[in-house]
Amino acid sequence: MMIPTSIILHHSLTKDGETVSWGAIRHYHTIEKGWNDIGYHYGIEKVGHDHEIFVGRMMTEQGAHCHGHNDYSLGICFIGNFDAEPPPSVQWDLGVRLVRSLLNVFSIEKMFVYPHRKFAPWKTCPGRQFDTKQFVKEL
């Protein structure tokens, strides 16, 4: 059983639309890549007029979202391309609420919330316009 000690933030690098991209990501991970589930623990996506939190892997299951760090971290994917634009405030605020809750549940300090690019510097994840320092400050 995995006990998380950090949280890693991602973006899907896809345009969020009226359809649920979370299902498309799960399909890609399970069918195309052959994984046993989606790589992330949570996703935050716009569905209709509202943003919702989607559950991926269970919190105590090892993720498949950040090579070399999956055995102790939770992966949260913000659906959207945040290289192109900043995340919508509603999605941002919901992400802050989710991460704050997970920090409390697992007694993780907010300094252990990281952008994916910290461990994969060739990526921009969770996006050039996703201000991770501001996000962590709001926790």
Rosetta blueprint (number, residue, H / E / L):
1 M L
2 M L
3 I L
4 P L
5 T L
6 S E
7 I E
8 I E
9 L E
10 H E
11 H E
12 S L
13 L L
14 T L
15 K L
16 D L
17 G L
18 E L
19 T L
20 V L
21 S H
22 W H
23 G H
24 A H
25 I H
26 R H
27 H H
28 Y H
29 H H
30 T H
31 I H
32 E H
33 K L
34 G L
35 W L
36 N L
37 D L
38 I L
39 G L
40 Y L
41 H L
42 Y E
43 G E
44 I E
45 E E
46 K E
47 V E
48 G L
49 H L
50 D E
51 H E
52 E E
53 I E
54 F E
55 V E
56 G L
57 R L
58 M L
59 M L
60 T L
61 E L
62 Q L
63 G L
64 A L
65 H L
66 C L
67 H L
68 G L
69 H L
70 N L
71 D L
72 Y L
73 S E
74 L E
75 G E
76 I E
77 C E
78 F E
79 I L
80 G L
81 N L
82 F L
83 D L
84 A L
85 E L
86 P L
87 P L
88 P L
89 S H
90 V H
91 Q H
92 W H
93 D H
94 L H
95 G H
96 V H
97 R H
98 L H
99 V H
100 R H
101 S H
102 L H
103 L H
104 N H
105 V H
106 F H
107 S L
108 I L
109 E L
110 K H
111 M H
112 F H
113 V E
114 Y E
115 P E
116 H H
117 R H
118 K H
119 F L
120 A L
121 P L
122 W L
123 K L
124 T L
125 C L
126 P L
127 G L
128 R L
129 Q L
130 F L
131 D L
132 T H
133 K H
134 Q H
135 F H
136 V H
137 K H
138 E H
139 L L
